[in-house]
Amino acid sequence: MRTDIVVQNVASFRIDPAVLVRPHRRTWLIASPGQHQKLVKRHREDAFSRIAVLEEFTADALTACVESLRETLPAADRDDVALLCHDEYSLGAVAEVRRRLGLAGDLPDQLAPFIDKIAMKRALEGAGVRLPRHQEWDARAYAADADRYVAGLEEALGWPMFVKPLDESGSVGARRLDDAGELRDWAATAGTRRYEVDEFLRGVLYHVDTAVSGGAVVHVEANAYLHPCYDYVHGKVCASHTLPEDHPVRASLLAFNRRVLDALPDKPSHGVYHHEVYRRPGGELVFLEIAARAPAALVPSTSRIRRGLDIEEAHFRLQRGEDLPGSEGIGPHAAWVYFPKVEGRVRELRRATLLSDHHWQWNVETGQTTEAPEDIRDFAASVLLWNEDFDVLLQDLSTLDSHTAVVTD
């Protein structure tokens, strides 16, 4: 009997883990303490026949954990083990464990362009894909001659600039820098972590989510963000919505997405890609980044409503070598919204009046003291909404964009 081990450190399940159960396979879990507690809170421990709680998700620690789990299996089953992962922060370590233990699945070289933003852009150079002007932050060069280094960045990238860690998601550690003074202030706190410095992009941000099986595209969907993700930490909602088939930008987004995927030949052949693309005011499409995982937030729900396919469940199915379930056809247009937490003591929670069908969920309560978020995973309320009329859906998104959901003292 095959044993599938799901590895989960930072990323939460959007799916009900029960959908992972297979009568002909063992389904085990290696989880961080925080993710294990979330599973307990949801009463979904029974989705896994065995759970190991791991404090550190280094390649060494994860290898030792997998080896100890394999030792508990019947001898005949120890070579039939697969590691499944939807957690961007664990993809590299999981790939290294596969290499060390000779397990099937994606290996470090295949995943490197998806977990290091400089390696990602290097892999796409010369592929006819517009990349943002960018450089890796050189702390030594800055320390040796700050004036010269800053002047070189200004010449190459112009102001404003945008800095972000090479190995993060959800705008964690990202910052817009408007002038040399702000860059110097940021540099004083940057430490030894690796960053990239990019030209600051303006326009509409889109995400294209693709499922591949054996390297062939079996599903693709284009979505538009309401605001760039970084604006969330400055108080704006984070939201995206599906695009109608006849949307004027959809075809060009899908073609651009295909060029990016084709330019990465030695990539994972079973799973999902989450690709973010800017469309500048003049119409030019610019690559932002791509991840070898399913999209987060409530995108799996919007894909299920619109296409009859939960994109996160699809990622696990494809890693297992399974086919995707058949779609029931095109459903309503769908969107999701995250409201950021605000600093202060929560005095009142307010729902907006919407025309679309929707589901509203609170993640704070009155009397609670909250702080402004550091990343998109920290939200005060979420709204999932859907409507057959695309214009009405957009109207409701506009309502939510200007709505004050949480009032604080």
N, C-alpha and C positions, 0 to 999 in steps of 0.2 A: 504494500500500500504506500502511495506517495504521501509525503508530509510537506505541506506548505507552511512556511513560517513568515508571518507578517511582521515587519520591523517598523516601529512607530515611536519616534522620539518627540518631535515638536508638532507636527501636523496632526490635527484632530480628524476623526472620521466624520464626514458629512453623510455618508450612507449609514443605514442600520447594519452593524457588523453581521447580523444574522444572515444577510444575503451571501456571505462568504462561505457558509457551511455547505459542505459537499458530503454525501453519504459514503462516497468511495475514496475520500481523502481525509487525512488528519489536517486540521487547521489550527495552528498554534500561533502565539503572539509573543513577541519581545517588545515590551513597552517601557517608557520612562515612568517614574512614579506619578508625575502629573497626568500623563495620558491614562495610566491605569486607574487613577482616581476618577477620571471622567467616565471611564467605562463602568466602574462600580456605581457611580451616580445614575447612569442610564440603565442600570440593571441588565447589562449586556455581556457580562463575563461568560455566560453560558454559550456565547457564540464561538468560543475557543475551547478546545478540549485540554489545552495546557497554556499557561501564561507564565512567562518569566519577566520579572521586573528588574531592569538594568539601570544603574546609576549613571554610567558613562557610556557614550556611544562612539568611542574610538574604535578603530579597526581591530586593535588588540583585544579590547574588552568584548567586542561583538563576536570576534572569532572564538574566544574562549567560551562564550555563552552558547554559541551554535554547536561547538564541539561537545559541550556537556549535554546538551539536549539530544544530539545524535546518539550519544552513548546509551541513552535510555530506550532507544528503538530496537526492535528485533534486528539481528545482524543482517538479515536479507533486505531490510528497508533503509539501511543507513546511507546508501548511495543514491537513494531516490528522494532527495530533499531539495526544495526550491525556496529561495528567499524572495518575498514580494515586498515592494516598498512604494509608498506614495508620498513619502516625507522627503522634501528637497534637501533637508539638512542631513539626512542619513544616506542619500544615494551613493556618495563617494565611498563611505565606509562599507556599505553593503556590497558594492562592486569589488572592493578589495578583499572582503571575506570570500566572495565567490572565487576570486583568483587563487587565494591561498588554499582553499579547501577543494578546488576543482569542481565547483558546483556550476550547473548550467545557468545562463542568464547574462545580463549586461555586465561588461567588464570595465575597469577604470578608464582605459583609453576611449571607449565609446561614450562614456558619460562626462569626460573632462570638459568638452565644450558647453555643457549644460549647467555646470556648477562653478565655473570660473569665468567671470564676465569678460576678461581680457582674452582668454583662450577661445571663448565664444566668438568674439569679433575677429580674432585672428583666423579662425576656421572659415570665416565668410569673406575674407579679403579676396578680391579678384573674381567674385562670383556674380557681379552685376547687381549687387544688393547695396542700396544706399545705407551706409552706416553713419552714426553720429561721429563727428570729430571727437577724438578721445585720446587720453594718455593714461598710463598707470602712474599713480602718485609716487614720486621719488623722494622719500623723506631725507635721504642722504644728500641729494643735490640741493634740496631746500635748506638743510642745515648748513651746508658749505657756503652758499651764497643765495640768501633768500630773495634779495632784490632781483638778481639775474634770473632766478628760477621762476618767480612770479611773472616777470616781464615776458619770459618765453611762453608760459601758459597763456598769457593775455594775447600774444601774437597768434598762437595756434588756435585758440578756442574762442576768444572774445568774452565779453561779459554780457549777461551773467553766466556762471558755470554751475555744474551740478556734480557733486561728489557722492559716491556711494561705495560701500564695501563690495569686494568682488564675490563674496559668497553668501549674500543675504537675499531676502525676499520681503515683500510687503512694505517697502520703503524704510526698512529698519536701518538706522544709521545714515540715511541719506540727507542731504542738505543742499539748498540753493545758496550760491555765493554771488553777491552782486558787485563786489569790488575787492581790491587788494586788501583792504582792512579786514573784511569778513573772512577772506581766505587765511590771513595770518591768525585771526582768532580761532578759526577752525583747526589750523595746523597745530596750534598749541595744545589741542586736546586729542589729536588723531592717534597718538601713540605709535605702536609698531604694526598695527593692522594694515593689510593691503587694501587700497582703494583705487578706484578709477576716477578720473576727472573728465567730464564730458561737456560738449557744447550744450547749452540749455535749449531744449526743443519746445516749440509752441505749436499748438494745433489740437486736433482731436485724437485721443488715444483709443485704440481698438485692441481687442484680443481675439485671436483665431485659435480654436481648440480642435486638434486633429487626433483621430484614433487610427493607428496603423496595426496591421496584422501581417506578419511575414514581410514587412516593408511596404506593403500596399495600403494606400489610404482607404479606410472603410467608413469613415465618418469625418465630416468637417463642418464647423459652424463659426460664423463671424458675429461678433458682438461689439457694441460701442460702450465705452465708459462715459459717465456723465462728466467727470473731472479726472485729470491725471491723479494717480494714486497718492502722490506726495501731498496733494492739497488736503488730504484727510487729517494730517497732523496739525493743520492750521484751521481746523474747524469745519471744513466742507464735508458733505456726505461722500461716501464711496459707493458707487452704483454702476451697474452695467445692464444693458438690455440686448435682446436678440435683434438681428436685422432682418427685415422682410426679404424675400427672394429677389424682388425687383428694386431693392435699394441701390441707388446709383454708385455706391462705393463698394458694394459687396463683391462683385466680380473681380475688381482690381485687388482687393484684399486677399481673396483666395488664390489669385495668380501669384501675388507677392509671397504668400505663405508657401506655395509650392516651390518657388525658386529657392527660398531659404532651406527647406527640407532637402531638396535635390542637391544643394551645395554641401550637405553634411552626409556623405555616403556611408561612413562607418559609424552609424548611429543605432540606438536601440530599435529593433525591428518589431517589437510587440509592446504596445502601450499607448500613452497619450502625450501629446505635446501642447504646452500652453505658450502661445507666441503673442507678444505685445508689439504693436506697430503704431507709430505716429503718422497722422496725415497732416502735413503742414498746410497753412492757409491757401497756398497756391496749388495744392493737390498732390504734391510729392509725398510718397510713402517712404518712411525712414524706419529701419529696424531698431527696436529698443532692446529686447532680450527674448530668449526662449528657454523654457524649462521642460525637462523630461518627466513630467508629472501631470496629473489632472489639475485644473483650476480650482481655487479655493473659494471661500465665502459661500454664497448661495448659487454659484454658477451650476453645480450639478443639478440643482432643483430647476433652474430655468431651462437647462438642456432637456431635462425629463419632461417638462411641460410642453416645450416647443417641438421637440423631436422624438419624444418617447424613449429617450436614452439618457440614463444617468451617467455622466461622463466619468465620475470617480469609480463607480462600479465597473464601467467599461475598462478602465485602466487595470483593475485587478483581474478581470476576466481575460484580458489580452495577455497579461503577464503569465497567466496559467495556460495559455495556448487554447483558450476557449473561443468559440464564436460569440458575436454579440447577439443579443435578442433582437428579433425583428421589430421594426418600428411600426407603430399604429398609424403613421401618417403625420401630417403637419398639424400641430395643435395651436393654441392661442399664442400671441406674442407675450413674452415674459420678461420680467425685470426683477432686480433685487436692489435693496438700499441698506447700507449700514450707517447709523448715526454715531458719530464719535462721542465718547464721554467728554464731559466738561469739568473744569475744576470747581469744587465747592460741594456744599451739602445739598442733596437732591430734595427739592421742595415739592415739585409737581411733575407728573408724567402726562404728556399730551399726545393723543392720537390725532392724526390728520383725517379730514373727510375726503375719501377717495371714491372715484367712480368705478374703478376696476375691482374685480375679485382680488382679495389679498389676505395674507396672514401676517399678523403683527406679533413680534416677540420682544419682550423686555429682558434686558440683561443687567438692569439696575433696579433699585426700589427706593421709595421715598424714605428719607432719613439717612440714606447712605452717603458717605463722603467719597467723592470720586476725583480723579485727576485726569488731565488731558492725556490722550493716548500717545504712545511712542510708535505704534504700528497699527496696521489695519485689523489685526486679530482682536484688538481691544475695543469693543463696541458697546454702546448704551442700549441700542434697540436695532432690530432688523425688520425689514418689511420685504416679503415676497409677494409680487403682484402679477396679474395676467389679464389679458383682454384680447378679444377677437379684433378690436379696432385699434390699430397701431397709434393713430393720432391721439386717441383717448389715453392710451398707456403713457405716451409722452407728456400729455397734460398732467397726469397724476405724478409723474416723475418730477415735473416742474414744481408741483405743489409740495412734494416732499423735500425738494432741494431748498426751498425757502422756509420750511417749517421748523419751528423750535420744539423739539420733542421732549427735551429735558430742561426744566427750569431749576436753577440752583440759587442758593443764598450766597 
